[in-house]
Amino acid sequence: MFTILLADNNLENMNKLSQHLLEDFNVSIVCETKDNNILSSYINFKPDIVLMNQNVVKNYNKILNRICDDKRNVIMSVSQDNYNSDLAKFSKIYRIMCQPVKYEYLKKTLKQFALDNNLALKNLDYLFLRNLFSKLNFNVDSKGAKYLMFAVNECYKNIDLLEKDLNYIYNIVSKHFASDNVKSSIRSSLRPFNRFKGCIKDKELFSFFNMINGDLSVKKFLEIMITYLLNAKK
């Protein structure tokens, strides 16, 4: 889970955005509508990222200057009329977005921020993941495919797992399912995928999983799958 501080004085917009974020991410949200409270909320709640509307946060210069840690964790939305080129000079700003900000673009940016900072994302929908594996020619009812789907979900929530030794991931899956056959089952589940990966009908999936010739290892499959999921528009 990661924490987002929303700084805006439009309660209706803030409530709608909060609802979308809670549906799509594993987050806690702190909302502030007054300039005077933004800095204190940042200090008290230590959010991972700040979504700030330049048009309503009049003292953004002061706020950005007072934030002392080294994170680049502010996404600033600005109107073209009020855009100030000096904003780009603030090291705290991760991304500047012109209004009106499209939610899909913000969602993609937050995914990238999570990837850059090893933050946990929300659990993947099981039916979505099952359908995805089916498109990749897995036997989705096999134990190995279920183990691998669980591993994908764990890596999606905590991208830092991809940096671990593969046996570390196997152990997580083994503990969850109380099984000693995770490693061999997952490897077996990859066989139909590797055999038919050149026949994947979905063009986007085909382009991701056929960048590398030959069979994919479990580790490489996980890396490509997480990259795909972070870029997919679900």
DAZINOR-V933782 format. One record per residue. RES is the residue in three letters. PHI is phi in whole degrees, 0 to 359 (* if undefined). Layout:
res:RES phi:PHI
res:RES phi:PHI
This chain:
res:MET phi:*
res:PHE phi:229
res:THR phi:250
res:ILE phi:242
res:LEU phi:258
res:LEU phi:263
res:ALA phi:243
res:ASP phi:199
res:ASN phi:254
res:ASN phi:265
res:LEU phi:297
res:GLU phi:297
res:ASN phi:297
res:MET phi:294
res:ASN phi:293
res:LYS phi:295
res:LEU phi:296
res:SER phi:300
res:GLN phi:297
res:HIS phi:297
res:LEU phi:295
res:LEU phi:292
res:GLU phi:286
res:ASP phi:260
res:PHE phi:225
res:ASN phi:270
res:VAL phi:228
res:SER phi:247
res:ILE phi:235
res:VAL phi:247
res:CYS phi:248
res:GLU phi:226
res:THR phi:247
res:LYS phi:241
res:ASP phi:309
res:ASN phi:297
res:ASN phi:262
res:ILE phi:296
res:LEU phi:296
res:SER phi:295
res:SER phi:293
res:TYR phi:297
res:ILE phi:291
res:ASN phi:285
res:PHE phi:262
res:LYS phi:48
res:PRO phi:294
res:ASP phi:284
res:ILE phi:211
res:VAL phi:241
res:LEU phi:256
res:MET phi:236
res:ASN phi:265
res:GLN phi:299
res:ASN phi:293
res:VAL phi:248
res:VAL phi:262
res:LYS phi:292
res:ASN phi:260
res:TYR phi:297
res:ASN phi:300
res:LYS phi:296
res:ILE phi:296
res:LEU phi:296
res:ASN phi:290
res:ARG phi:274
res:ILE phi:286
res:CYS phi:262
res:ASP phi:285
res:ASP phi:266
res:LYS phi:290
res:ARG phi:263
res:ASN phi:225
res:VAL phi:245
res:ILE phi:254
res:MET phi:253
res:SER phi:261
res:VAL phi:225
res:SER phi:271
res:GLN phi:299
res:ASP phi:291
res:ASN phi:257
res:TYR phi:297
res:ASN phi:242
res:SER phi:299
res:ASP phi:295
res:LEU phi:303
res:ALA phi:296
res:LYS phi:280
res:PHE phi:283
res:SER phi:292
res:LYS phi:287
res:ILE phi:279
res:TYR phi:275
res:ARG phi:206
res:ILE phi:252
res:MET phi:239
res:CYS phi:280
res:GLN phi:277
res:PRO phi:285
res:VAL phi:276
res:LYS phi:282
res:TYR phi:299
res:GLU phi:300
res:TYR phi:290
res:LEU phi:297
res:LYS phi:300
res:LYS phi:295
res:THR phi:295
res:LEU phi:294
res:LYS phi:298
res:GLN phi:294
res:PHE phi:298
res:ALA phi:298
res:LEU phi:296
res:ASP phi:294
res:ASN phi:244
res:ASN phi:54
res:LEU phi:262
res:ALA phi:280
res:LEU phi:266
res:LYS phi:284
res:ASN phi:305
res:LEU phi:285
res:ASP phi:295
res:TYR phi:297
res:LEU phi:295
res:PHE phi:298
res:LEU phi:292
res:ARG phi:298
res:ASN phi:296
res:LEU phi:296
res:PHE phi:296
res:SER phi:297
res:LYS phi:296
res:LEU phi:267
res:ASN phi:72
res:PHE phi:280
res:ASN phi:277
res:VAL phi:293
res:ASP phi:266
res:SER phi:283
res:LYS phi:298
res:GLY phi:299
res:ALA phi:294
res:LYS phi:295
res:TYR phi:297
res:LEU phi:291
res:MET phi:297
res:PHE phi:296
res:ALA phi:297
res:VAL phi:299
res:ASN phi:297
res:GLU phi:296
res:CYS phi:290
res:TYR phi:294
res:LYS phi:287
res:ASN phi:224
res:ILE phi:297
res:ASP phi:298
res:LEU phi:298
res:LEU phi:294
res:GLU phi:274
res:LYS phi:278
res:ASP phi:297
res:LEU phi:301
res:ASN phi:297
res:TYR phi:297
res:ILE phi:291
res:TYR phi:303
res:ASN phi:296
res:ILE phi:298
res:VAL phi:295
res:SER phi:300
res:LYS phi:294
res:HIS phi:294
res:PHE phi:264
res:ALA phi:52
res:SER phi:231
res:ASP phi:259
res:ASN phi:249
res:VAL phi:297
res:LYS phi:300
res:SER phi:292
res:SER phi:293
res:ILE phi:294
res:ARG phi:299
res:SER phi:294
res:SER phi:293
res:LEU phi:282
res:ARG phi:299
res:PRO phi:295
res:PHE phi:299
res:ASN phi:295
res:ARG phi:294
res:PHE phi:243
res:LYS phi:293
res:GLY phi:284
res:CYS phi:248
res:ILE phi:298
res:LYS phi:280
res:ASP phi:292
res:LYS phi:297
res:GLU phi:293
res:LEU phi:297
res:PHE phi:302
res:SER phi:294
res:PHE phi:288
res:PHE phi:269
res:ASN phi:246
res:MET phi:291
res:ILE phi:246
res:ASN phi:287
res:GLY phi:85
res:ASP phi:290
res:LEU phi:265
res:SER phi:284
res:VAL phi:300
res:LYS phi:296
res:LYS phi:292
res:PHE phi:300
res:LEU phi:299
res:GLU phi:298
res:ILE phi:291
res:MET phi:298
res:ILE phi:293
res:THR phi:300
res:TYR phi:298
res:LEU phi:296
res:LEU phi:289
res:ASN phi:256
res:ALA phi:287
res:LYS phi:263
res:LYS phi:266
